[in-house]
Amino acid sequence: MECKLFVARLMSPIGQITIESCMRGVHKVDLQEPKNFSPDSRYEVELVDGSAEELVNKCEPLGKCVDWIKDYFKDASSVRGLSKPPLHITKYKEGSFTAAVLHNLATKVDVGETVSYGQLATMTGNARASRAVGGAMRANQTPLLVPCHRVVNSDGSVGNFMSGKGNVLKEWLLQHEVKER
Ligand SMILES: [Zn+2]
């Protein structure tokens, strides 16, 4: 059965973010490709159209996701340890290696932390699968919520994000998460 999808568009310090969600959970978080990237952390997250209350009434997971993203950009440490909006992922199979990698990442690597591709492979029970971990990152439909930006190279360099097009954004997000408030 096809899910009925609701959409919210947000302006954020890192540009426009589009969220798609059904009643079961968030399907997709789309980040704008950071061309001429000029982030402004003082910028409050705002809905492009409609109100957050309207969204919550229409589609609860979507409203929750909007709230989570607002809090995340205002003060990333405020969402540390908190539960996230539910996801409804249809892109990869439940029980697959990709699903396990992304689940571990979402539940074990919190705000302000990083993990290497190899460490995440080990956490998922296959220490030699760091290349497959890279593949799982590319399959991630819900960046920020499933924090693929926290997966870095073992030499400490940030590594690729959005197939290499979002590396500056990745660096900015990691900085944002450890910033003192
Ligand atoms: Zn759905």
Residues whose N, C-alpha, C, O or C-beta is under 5 A from the ligand:
A	BS01	ZN	C3 C22 R24 G25 H88
